[in-house]
Amino acid sequence: MAPPRLSLRDITKRYPGITANDHISMEVAPGEVLAVLGENGAGKSTLMKIIYGATRPDEGEVSFDGRPLVVDSPAQARALGIAMVHQHFALFDTLTAAENVQLGLTESMSVAEISEKVRELGERYGLEVDPAAVVMELSMGERQRIEIIRALMTKPKLLILDEPTSVLTPQAVRKLFKTLHQLANEGVSILFISHKLDEIRELADRCVVLRAGKIVASVNPKTESEDSLARLMIGKEPPVVREAQREPGEVIFELKGVTTPGTERVCGTENVTLSARKGEIIGIAGISGNGQARLMAIASGEYRTAPELVTLYGSPIGDLDTKARRIAGLRYVPEQRLGHAAVPELSLVANTYLTGDNLFRGGFILAEKGRAFANKIIERFHVKTSSPQQHAGSLSGGNLQKYIMGREILSRPHVLLVSQPTWGVDVGAAAVIRNALMRLRDDGASVIVVSEEIDELFEISDRIAVMYRGALSPAVPKDRISIEEVGRWMSGLWPGSPFGKHEEEA
């Protein structure tokens, strides 16, 4: 019999105050799709980084195709046939998509050759991205496509996918899964980390469950239900998302026919009008790159307009910056956690100062108040961390997301803008975040959520709108629209759409 493609024996990795991996042993056969399931902070990403050569274990042995595997860098791992798609994208913002792909290849190819291959793979697998686009101008979904294409171009024997579908559309996910099944049939082994239990049941041959750094179960996911997988993952019944408990009130936030120019890489907006009422959640769906980023920048103050085009409680704020809008009661959670929503090199306490305008007095930082607020966030949102002094960049993606969401929600805003609220978080944490958003709504806030998780929007929203090519559809009550209809609207086919007739003729 052929040896396992990958074999782990007693892998242990410790960090100050925590054991991320605790004597983990498992095998992956050639052509096997193995899902690794666990809560945020269970040790999944650390284990993948060990296999990929980005982290060295303190104890244990790794074998690859029957031979001991000792790699000191991801470059060595790639040369051996191991590729990884990271949850926190390993991309250089100032380089183009093609240049980023070039950095991840062992063979020598020109940028022109790589650009052609990127286009070819993008069309084949539904992962279209402009190879000449500069990464800093791309949405998170487009960045994820670059990561996946780069991994596929290395022709790996072992493909590690850490939350690869977190900001992909349902259509792109289906195409990606078709590709992964094809790769598995060709003998490629796949390690798949996802918090989306339906995806694990569809894709994986086997599922190992990590809890607190240890493997607690190994099951066939196709014979398990989503509820049973959730119970295995968190060790108890998953929390239930609450129902709406109030009728919306007066309009407190408005965008009034906002048109902004786009660039060659960034989609602008076209006559965007939106009225958000007190005590409601408006969900905005759409395929990544259709103007959602610009919409949130306009609403938050990162992109300023004529004063009268954006109003809060009837007062014009279109020319106000983000700080002035925060003071007026509007807060924003961007989709990019590291570098935009949080500074990775700063502690969690220091990261509260980024938006905590009440943590200063007379030019001085109120350090004790900041520590108390950080501890409150950690407690209320169940953030797994050894200390509020821990650097933000050292947290797992899901725990950092919970911290950022808690920082803004617990500031009790009148209007909260959120992009991809549960990106990369486990089912229990997702329920905590969604319940917190609905509680904020019930307390009278207006919440605007951009998400590519259509199921999530139907779960938490009162009204749903769709963005397509910079235009925004009407926001309609969720009980008057189906998921299938939202899917059609994502192609610009809503009643009265400026694209409807053209798209139907096409």
C-alpha positions in Angstrom: 0.0 0.0 0.0 1.1 3.5 -0.7 2.2 5.5 2.4 0.0 8.3 3.7 0.4 11.6 1.8 0.8 13.3 5.2 1.4 11.9 8.6 1.5 13.8 11.9 2.7 12.2 15.1 2.3 14.0 18.5 2.5 17.5 17.1 2.7 20.0 20.0 3.0 23.8 19.7 3.0 26.1 22.8 2.8 29.9 23.0 2.9 32.0 26.2 -0.1 31.1 28.2 -1.6 28.6 25.7 -1.0 25.2 24.1 -2.2 25.7 20.5 -1.6 22.1 19.5 -1.5 19.3 22.1 0.0 16.0 20.8 -2.0 15.9 17.6 -1.7 12.7 15.5 -3.5 12.1 12.2 -3.0 10.9 8.6 -4.2 12.1 5.2 -4.3 9.6 2.3 -3.5 10.5 -1.3 -6.7 11.9 -2.9 -8.5 12.3 0.4 -10.3 15.4 1.4 -9.9 15.8 5.1 -11.9 18.6 6.9 -10.5 20.1 10.1 -13.3 21.5 12.3 -13.0 23.5 15.5 -14.0 26.6 17.3 -12.0 29.9 16.8 -8.7 29.4 18.6 -8.9 25.6 18.6 -5.5 25.4 17.0 -6.5 24.7 13.3 -4.5 27.5 11.7 -1.4 26.8 13.8 -1.5 23.2 12.7 -1.7 24.2 9.0 1.2 26.6 9.4 3.3 23.8 10.9 2.6 21.6 7.9 3.3 24.5 5.5 6.6 25.4 7.1 5.5 28.8 8.4 5.8 27.6 12.1 8.0 24.9 13.7 6.5 22.5 16.2 7.9 22.2 19.7 7.5 18.5 19.7 6.4 15.8 17.2 7.1 14.5 13.7 5.7 15.2 10.3 6.1 12.8 7.3 5.2 13.5 3.7 4.8 10.6 1.2 6.5 8.3 3.8 9.6 10.5 4.4 10.3 12.8 7.3 9.3 16.4 6.5 11.5 19.1 7.9 10.9 22.5 6.2 12.1 25.9 7.4 10.0 28.0 5.1 6.8 28.0 2.9 9.1 28.2 -0.1 10.6 24.8 0.7 7.1 23.4 1.3 5.9 24.6 -2.1 8.9 23.0 -3.7 7.9 19.7 -2.2 4.3 20.0 -3.4 2.5 21.6 -0.5 0.4 24.7 -1.2 -1.7 26.8 1.2 -4.6 29.3 0.9 -4.4 31.5 4.0 -7.3 32.8 6.0 -5.4 36.1 6.5 -4.3 36.7 3.0 -0.5 36.6 2.4 -0.5 39.2 -0.3 1.4 42.4 -0.9 -1.0 45.4 -1.2 1.2 47.4 -3.5 1.8 44.6 -6.1 -0.5 43.5 -8.8 -2.4 40.2 -8.7 0.0 38.6 -11.3 3.1 39.8 -9.3 1.7 38.3 -6.1 1.1 35.0 -7.9 4.7 35.2 -9.3 6.1 35.4 -5.7 4.4 32.1 -4.8 5.8 30.1 -7.7 8.9 27.9 -7.7 9.2 27.8 -11.5 10.3 30.9 -13.5 7.6 32.6 -15.5 7.2 36.1 -16.8 4.5 38.4 -15.6 2.8 38.2 -19.0 2.8 34.4 -18.9 1.4 34.4 -15.4 -1.3 37.0 -16.3 -2.5 34.7 -19.1 -2.6 31.7 -16.8 -4.4 33.7 -14.1 -7.1 34.6 -16.7 -7.3 31.0 -17.9 -7.7 29.6 -14.4 -10.1 32.3 -13.4 -12.4 31.6 -16.3 -12.2 27.8 -15.8 -12.9 27.8 -12.1 -15.2 30.9 -11.8 -12.5 32.8 -9.9 -12.1 35.8 -12.3 -9.7 38.5 -11.3 -7.8 41.1 -13.3 -4.1 40.1 -13.2 -3.1 43.7 -13.6 -5.1 45.0 -10.6 -3.2 46.3 -7.6 -4.2 44.3 -4.5 -4.9 47.3 -2.3 -7.8 48.2 -4.7 -9.4 44.8 -4.6 -12.2 43.6 -2.4 -11.6 40.7 0.1 -13.5 38.3 -2.3 -11.2 39.2 -5.2 -8.1 38.8 -2.9 -9.3 35.4 -1.9 -9.5 34.4 -5.6 -5.9 35.4 -6.1 -4.8 33.2 -3.1 -6.7 30.2 -4.5 -5.4 30.7 -8.1 -1.8 31.0 -6.8 -2.1 27.8 -4.9 -3.6 25.9 -7.9 -0.8 27.1 -10.1 1.8 25.3 -8.0 0.2 21.9 -9.0 0.3 20.7 -5.4 0.3 17.2 -4.0 -1.2 18.5 -0.8 -3.5 21.6 -0.9 -4.3 23.3 2.4 -7.3 25.5 2.4 -7.9 27.7 5.5 -11.5 29.2 5.2 -11.2 29.4 1.4 -14.9 30.2 0.8 -15.4 32.8 3.5 -15.9 35.7 1.0 -16.7 33.8 -2.2 -20.2 33.9 -3.8 -22.3 30.7 -3.8 -21.7 30.3 -7.5 -17.9 30.6 -7.1 -18.0 28.1 -4.2 -19.8 25.5 -6.4 -17.2 25.9 -9.1 -14.4 25.6 -6.5 -15.8 22.4 -5.1 -16.1 20.9 -8.5 -12.4 21.8 -9.0 -11.4 20.3 -5.6 -13.3 17.0 -6.3 -11.4 16.8 -9.7 -8.1 17.4 -8.0 -8.8 14.7 -5.4 -9.7 12.3 -8.1 -6.3 13.0 -9.6 -4.6 12.1 -6.3 -4.2 15.5 -4.7 -4.8 15.4 -0.9 -6.8 18.3 0.5 -6.9 19.7 4.0 -10.0 21.9 4.3 -10.7 24.2 7.2 -14.2 25.7 7.3 -16.8 26.8 9.8 -19.5 26.2 7.2 -20.8 22.9 8.2 -22.9 22.3 5.0 -19.6 22.7 3.0 -17.8 20.2 5.2 -20.6 17.6 4.7 -20.6 18.2 0.9 -16.9 18.2 0.3 -15.0 16.1 2.9 -14.4 12.4 3.0 -13.5 12.6 6.7 -13.6 15.2 9.4 -11.4 15.6 12.5 -12.6 17.8 15.2 -10.2 20.0 17.3 -11.1 21.4 20.7 -8.6 23.3 22.8 -5.7 22.0 20.7 -6.6 18.3 20.8 -8.4 16.0 18.4 -11.6 15.0 20.1 -13.3 13.1 17.2 -12.9 11.7 13.7 -16.1 11.2 11.8 -17.6 10.7 8.4 -19.3 14.1 7.9 -21.8 12.7 5.3 -23.4 10.6 8.0 -23.5 13.5 10.5 -26.0 16.4 10.6 -25.0 20.0 10.8 -26.3 20.1 14.4 -24.3 17.0 15.4 -21.1 18.5 13.9 -21.7 21.8 15.7 -22.1 19.9 19.0 -18.9 18.0 18.4 -17.1 21.3 17.7 -18.2 23.3 20.7 -19.0 20.5 23.1 -22.5 21.7 23.8 -25.7 22.8 22.0 -25.0 25.8 19.7 -26.7 29.1 20.7 -29.9 30.0 18.9 -30.2 33.3 17.0 -33.0 35.5 18.4 -36.0 36.7 16.5 -36.9 40.4 15.8 -38.7 42.0 18.7 -39.6 45.5 17.6 -41.1 47.6 14.8 -38.7 50.0 13.1 -39.1 53.8 13.7 -38.1 57.0 12.0 -35.4 57.3 9.4 -32.1 58.2 11.1 -29.5 57.7 8.3 -29.8 58.4 4.6 -27.8 58.2 1.4 -29.4 60.5 -1.2 -28.6 59.6 -4.8 -24.9 59.3 -4.3 -22.9 58.9 -7.5 -19.1 58.6 -7.3 -16.6 57.9 -10.0 -14.9 54.5 -10.0 -11.4 53.7 -11.2 -10.1 51.0 -13.6 -10.0 48.7 -10.6 -12.5 50.0 -8.1 -16.3 50.1 -8.7 -17.9 53.5 -8.0 -21.5 54.1 -7.2 -24.4 55.1 -9.4 -27.3 57.1 -7.9 -27.3 55.1 -4.6 -30.2 55.9 -2.4 -30.8 54.2 1.0 -32.9 55.1 4.0 -32.2 53.3 7.3 -34.7 53.5 10.1 -34.3 53.3 13.9 -34.6 49.7 15.1 -33.9 47.8 11.8 -31.2 45.9 10.1 -30.7 46.4 6.4 -28.8 43.6 4.6 -26.9 44.3 1.4 -26.1 41.3 -0.8 -24.0 41.2 -4.0 -21.0 39.6 -5.6 -17.8 41.0 -4.3 -16.4 44.0 -6.2 -19.8 45.5 -7.2 -19.4 48.7 -5.3 -20.0 47.5 -1.7 -16.6 48.8 -0.6 -17.2 52.2 -2.0 -20.7 52.3 -0.5 -19.4 51.6 3.0 -16.6 54.1 2.5 -19.2 56.8 1.6 -21.4 55.9 4.6 -18.5 55.8 7.1 -16.7 58.9 6.0 -13.7 57.3 4.5 -14.9 58.7 1.1 -16.4 62.1 1.5 -19.1 63.7 -0.6 -21.2 66.8 -0.8 -22.7 67.4 2.8 -26.3 67.0 1.8 -25.8 63.5 0.1 -25.4 61.8 3.5 -27.5 62.7 6.5 -27.7 61.5 10.1 -30.9 62.5 12.0 -31.6 64.9 9.1 -28.3 66.8 9.5 -25.9 66.7 6.5 -22.7 64.8 7.3 -21.4 63.9 3.8 -18.3 66.1 4.3 -17.5 64.9 7.8 -14.6 62.5 8.4 -14.8 59.2 10.3 -14.0 60.7 13.7 -16.7 63.3 13.4 -19.2 60.7 12.4 -18.2 58.5 15.3 -18.8 61.3 17.7 -22.2 61.9 16.1 -23.1 58.2 16.7 -22.1 56.3 13.6 -19.6 53.4 13.7 -18.0 51.1 11.1 -16.6 47.6 11.0 -14.6 47.1 7.7 -14.2 43.7 6.1 -10.4 43.7 6.4 -9.6 42.9 10.0 -5.8 43.3 10.1 -4.5 46.6 9.0 -7.9 48.3 8.6 -10.1 47.4 11.6 -7.1 46.6 13.9 -3.4 47.2 14.1 -1.8 43.7 14.4 1.3 44.9 16.3 -0.7 46.6 19.0 -2.3 45.0 22.0 -6.1 44.5 22.3 -6.2 47.3 24.8 -4.4 49.7 22.5 -6.7 48.7 19.6 -9.7 49.9 21.7 -8.2 53.4 21.4 -8.5 53.4 17.6 -12.3 54.1 17.8 -12.8 54.7 21.6 -13.2 58.4 21.6 -14.4 58.3 25.2 -11.1 56.8 26.3 -9.3 60.1 26.1 -9.5 63.3 28.2 -7.5 66.5 27.7 -5.2 64.7 25.3 -4.4 61.9 27.8 -5.3 58.2 27.4 -7.5 56.8 30.1 -5.6 53.6 30.5 -7.6 52.0 33.2 -10.8 52.7 31.4 -9.3 51.2 28.2 -8.3 48.0 30.1 -11.8 47.8 31.6 -13.4 48.2 28.2 -11.1 45.6 26.6 -12.0 43.1 29.4 -15.7 43.8 28.9 -15.4 43.0 25.2 -13.4 39.8 25.9 -16.0 38.6 28.4 -19.2 39.6 26.5 -18.0 38.2 23.1 -16.2 35.1 24.5 -12.8 36.2 22.9 -10.2 33.5 23.5 -7.0 35.3 24.6 -4.4 34.9 27.3 -4.5 38.6 28.1 -5.9 42.0 26.9 -2.3 42.9 26.4 -2.0 40.2 23.7 -1.2 41.6 20.2 -4.2 41.7 17.9 -2.2 39.9 15.1 -1.7 36.9 17.4 -5.4 36.1 17.7 -7.1 33.6 15.5 -9.2 35.3 12.7 -12.5 34.5 14.3 -11.4 35.7 17.8 -10.1 39.0 16.3 -13.4 39.4 14.5 -15.4 38.9 17.7 -13.2 41.5 19.4 -13.6 44.1 16.7 -17.3 43.6 16.5 -17.6 43.8 20.3 -15.5 47.0 20.3 -18.0 48.8 18.1 -21.3 47.2 19.3 -20.5 47.9 23.0 -19.9 51.6 22.1 -23.7 51.7 21.6 -23.8 53.5 18.2 -27.0 55.0 16.7 -25.9 53.6 13.3 -23.6 50.7 12.8 -22.1 49.8 9.4 -20.7 46.2 9.2 -19.0 44.5 6.3 -18.8 40.6 6.5 -19.7 40.4 10.2 -19.1 36.6 10.6 -16.2 36.1 8.1 -14.2 33.2 9.3 -15.9 32.6 12.7 -17.3 29.3 14.0 -21.0 28.6 14.3 -21.2 29.5 18.0 -19.3 32.8 17.5 -21.5 33.6 14.5 -24.6 33.2 16.7 -23.0 35.5 19.3 -22.3 38.2 16.8 -25.7 37.9 15.1 -27.5 38.0 18.4 -25.5 41.1 19.4 -26.4 42.9 16.2 -30.1 42.0 16.7 -29.9 43.2 20.3 -28.4 46.5 19.1 -31.2 46.8 16.6 -33.8 46.0 19.3 -32.3 48.8 21.4 -33.1 51.3 18.6 -30.0 51.4 16.5 -29.9 51.3 12.7 -27.6 48.5 11.4 -26.4 48.2 7.8 -24.8 44.8 7.0 -22.9 44.0 3.8 -22.5 40.2 3.5 -22.0 37.6 0.8 -23.6 35.1 3.1 -27.2 35.2 1.8 -28.5 32.9 4.5 -27.0 35.2 7.1 -28.8 38.2 5.6 -32.1 36.4 5.7 -31.5 35.3 9.3 -30.8 38.8 10.7 -32.1 41.4 8.3 -35.5 43.2 8.3 -34.9 44.4 4.7 -32.6 43.3 2.0 -31.1 45.2 -0.9 -28.6 44.1 -3.6 -25.6 45.9 -5.2 -24.7 45.4 -8.8 -22.2 47.4 -10.8 -22.3 50.3 -8.4 -26.1 50.5 -8.3 -28.3 49.6 -5.3 -31.7 47.9 -5.6 -34.6 48.9 -3.4 -34.4 47.5 0.1 -37.4 45.2 0.5 -38.8 43.3 3.5 -37.2 39.9 3.7 -40.5 38.1 3.8 -41.4 39.6 0.4 -38.3 38.2 -1.4 -36.8 34.7 -1.8 -33.2 33.6 -1.8 -33.6 32.7 -5.5 -34.9 36.2 -6.3 -31.9 37.7 -4.5 -29.7 35.6 -6.7 -31.4 37.1 -9.8 -31.0 40.6 -8.4 -27.3 39.9 -8.0 -27.2 39.9 -11.8 -28.8 43.3 -11.9 -32.3 42.0 -12.7 -34.5 43.8 -10.1 -37.6 45.7 -11.1 -36.6 49.1 -12.4 -32.9 48.2 -12.5 -30.8 50.3 -15.0 -29.3 47.0 -16.2 -32.4 44.9 -16.4 -33.3 45.2 -20.1 -29.7 45.1 -21.2 -29.0 42.0 -19.2 -32.1 40.1 -20.3 -31.3 40.9 -24.0 -27.8 39.6 -23.4 
